[in-house]
Amino acid sequence: MTSPSDSTPVPLGPILVTGGAGYVGSQAVRRLHQAGVPLAVLDNLSAGHRSAVPKAVPFFEGDLLDENRLSEVFAQVQPRSILHFAALCYVGESVRDPAGYHLVNVEGTRRLLDAAQDVGVKEFVFSSTCATYGVPHALPIDENHPQNPISPYGETKLKVEQMLAEREKDGGPRFACLRYFNAAGADPSGTHGEDHSPETHLIPLILQVALGQLDKVMVFGSDHDTHDGTCVRDYVHIDDLADAHMRALALLQSGHDSLACNLGTGQGVSVREVIAMAREVTGHPIPSVDTKRREGDPAGLISDARRAGSMLGWAPRRSDLRTLFGDAWRWHQQNPSGYSN
Ligand SMILES: NC(=O)c1ccc[n+]([C@@H]2O[C@H](COP(=O)([O-])OP(=O)(O)OC[C@H]3O[C@@H](n4cnc5c(N)ncnc54)[C@H](O)[C@@H]3O)[C@@H](O)[C@H]2O)c1
């Protein structure tokens, strides 16, 4: 895996991080805090964990939909920039509750942007997703691929991308839409990592099998049009995502135009290959059972992440599968009950 030649630029604060108690957001918070950047977190703790945020970082419990709370937080923090991670983010749940997803992800972001424009926020980095592309016409997927989401979750993220472009014309902040592929891994220290309830992501589910918390891992579809019949995904380490956020924000702060970038490795890994790596790293047999495909699951989702390389100077450093698994396994071994430990 290549390394960026230059060190990560340090953005200016104060920065407001929404969803900063969540899985990906809290890693960006830790990185910014370690770099000495003034910042604050807004999170309603619906899926996040208070203990994922360093004690020294100001924490505001509050909801994106609560306009009074947003005004209070903005008055206190006076952010120049926003990193916006807060969202509902389960594809399956979004199919069952599209209105709920629209309310939080689209209307919540609209209220956040209203509050941001009131205090003159200049830069806005948005957690978008490869789910905005829908079923790919070709792999790897570059940023010019048509965006035709097939889930309400993907639709809400695309609507926010469009809202940001409209707002900018109306005096809103310049923005970066960072379209992550599959976020994975844990802080290399083993102290912070993924703790979702219910857990739906493949790697933590596999590691729960290794810990004896689950009997087996389900493989959804073994007849996909891929080299071994199982779904292929592009896994990117949360520490690399945090690094990309710092770079995107610093770039916007330098006056750069708004942009959209994929964040992935450009390498596809199948479910069987993920399980094989888990067996190697954990030394556990990890029983698996093949079952039928999940509706709407594309066979392959692989990024073309060259734009993030050229525009942000970004390259993944911890996203090779062995390193990523090693970090995730350390977190799960040290914290078998997640943050409730
Ligand atoms: N995890 C992935 O693989 C992945 C891939 C692509 C995009 N993303 C996007 O990245 C972002 C972070 O994802 P994650 O995996 O860390 O999810 P997460 O659920 O761990 O984090 C989201 C955070 O937002 C908070 N939140 C939710 N609704 C809120 C509201 N109404 N007001 C205030 N806070 C609220 C939650 O409490 C949580 O701390 C999301 O926007 C997600 O859509 C994630």
The ligand as an SDF file (V2000), in Angstrom:
LIG
                    3D

 44 48  0  0  0  0  0  0  0  0999 V2000
  -19.5290    3.0860    8.1970 N   0  0  0  0  0  0  0  0  0  0  0  0
  -19.4650    3.0560    6.8640 C   0  0  0  0  0  0  0  0  0  0  0  0
  -19.0530    2.0640    6.2490 O   0  0  0  0  0  0  0  0  0  0  0  0
  -19.8780    4.2820    6.0650 C   0  0  0  0  0  0  0  0  0  0  0  0
  -19.7630    4.2320    4.6600 C   0  0  0  0  0  0  0  0  0  0  0  0
  -20.1480    5.3600    3.9220 C   0  0  0  0  0  0  0  0  0  0  0  0
  -20.6140    6.4970    4.5710 C   0  0  0  0  0  0  0  0  0  0  0  0
  -20.7170    6.5060    5.9230 N   0  0  0  0  0  0  0  0  0  0  0  0
  -21.2400    7.7140    6.5710 C   0  0  0  0  0  0  0  0  0  0  0  0
  -20.3120    8.1120    7.5560 O   0  0  0  0  0  0  0  0  0  0  0  0
  -20.9750    8.7200    8.6580 C   0  0  0  0  0  0  0  0  0  0  0  0
  -20.5400    8.0470    9.9360 C   0  0  0  0  0  0  0  0  0  0  0  0
  -20.8650    6.6570    9.8730 O   0  0  0  0  0  0  0  0  0  0  0  0
  -20.5980    5.7070   11.1160 P   0  0  0  0  0  0  0  0  0  0  0  0
  -20.4000    4.3460   10.6070 O   0  0  0  0  0  0  0  0  0  0  0  0
  -19.5750    6.3290   11.9980 O   0  0  0  0  0  0  0  0  0  0  0  0
  -22.0140    5.7630   11.8340 O   0  0  0  0  0  0  0  0  0  0  0  0
  -22.3570    5.8940   13.3980 P   0  0  0  0  0  0  0  0  0  0  0  0
  -23.7910    5.5120   13.5310 O   0  0  0  0  0  0  0  0  0  0  0  0
  -21.3570    5.1560   14.2130 O   0  0  0  0  0  0  0  0  0  0  0  0
  -22.1800    7.4470   13.6500 O   0  0  0  0  0  0  0  0  0  0  0  0
  -23.2050    8.3870   13.4090 C   0  0  0  0  0  0  0  0  0  0  0  0
  -23.2730    9.3000   14.6180 C   0  0  0  0  0  0  0  0  0  0  0  0
  -24.3040   10.2720   14.3930 O   0  0  0  0  0  0  0  0  0  0  0  0
  -25.0770   10.3960   15.5740 C   0  0  0  0  0  0  0  0  0  0  0  0
  -26.4170   10.8500   15.1670 N   0  0  0  0  0  0  0  0  0  0  0  0
  -27.3320   10.1460   14.4580 C   0  0  0  0  0  0  0  0  0  0  0  0
  -28.4410   10.8960   14.2750 N   0  0  0  0  0  0  0  0  0  0  0  0
  -28.2100   12.0930   14.8710 C   0  0  0  0  0  0  0  0  0  0  0  0
  -28.9950   13.2670   15.0430 C   0  0  0  0  0  0  0  0  0  0  0  0
  -30.2490   13.3540   14.5630 N   0  0  0  0  0  0  0  0  0  0  0  0
  -28.4620   14.3120   15.7120 N   0  0  0  0  0  0  0  0  0  0  0  0
  -27.1930   14.2200   16.2290 C   0  0  0  0  0  0  0  0  0  0  0  0
  -26.4220   13.1390   16.1180 N   0  0  0  0  0  0  0  0  0  0  0  0
  -26.9280   12.0740   15.4380 C   0  0  0  0  0  0  0  0  0  0  0  0
  -25.0640    9.0250   16.2190 C   0  0  0  0  0  0  0  0  0  0  0  0
  -25.3260    9.0440   17.6180 O   0  0  0  0  0  0  0  0  0  0  0  0
  -23.6410    8.5640   15.9040 C   0  0  0  0  0  0  0  0  0  0  0  0
  -22.7440    8.9270   16.9400 O   0  0  0  0  0  0  0  0  0  0  0  0
  -22.4620    8.6040    8.3680 C   0  0  0  0  0  0  0  0  0  0  0  0
  -22.9100    9.8190    7.8130 O   0  0  0  0  0  0  0  0  0  0  0  0
  -22.5230    7.4920    7.3330 C   0  0  0  0  0  0  0  0  0  0  0  0
  -23.6570    7.6290    6.4940 O   0  0  0  0  0  0  0  0  0  0  0  0
  -20.3730    5.4200    6.6880 C   0  0  0  0  0  0  0  0  0  0  0  0
  1  2  1  0
  2  3  2  0
  2  4  1  0
  4  5  1  0
  4 44  2  0
  5  6  2  0
  6  7  1  0
  7  8  2  0
  8  9  1  0
  8 44  1  0
  9 10  1  0
  9 42  1  0
 10 11  1  0
 11 12  1  0
 11 40  1  0
 12 13  1  0
 13 14  1  0
 14 15  2  0
 14 16  1  0
 14 17  1  0
 17 18  1  0
 18 19  2  0
 18 20  1  0
 18 21  1  0
 21 22  1  0
 22 23  1  0
 23 24  1  0
 23 38  1  0
 24 25  1  0
 25 26  1  0
 25 36  1  0
 26 27  1  0
 26 35  1  0
 27 28  2  0
 28 29  1  0
 29 30  1  0
 29 35  2  0
 30 31  1  0
 30 32  2  0
 32 33  1  0
 33 34  2  0
 34 35  1  0
 36 37  1  0
 36 38  1  0
 38 39  1  0
 40 41  1  0
 40 42  1  0
 42 43  1  0
M  CHG  2   8   1  16  -1
M  END
$$$$
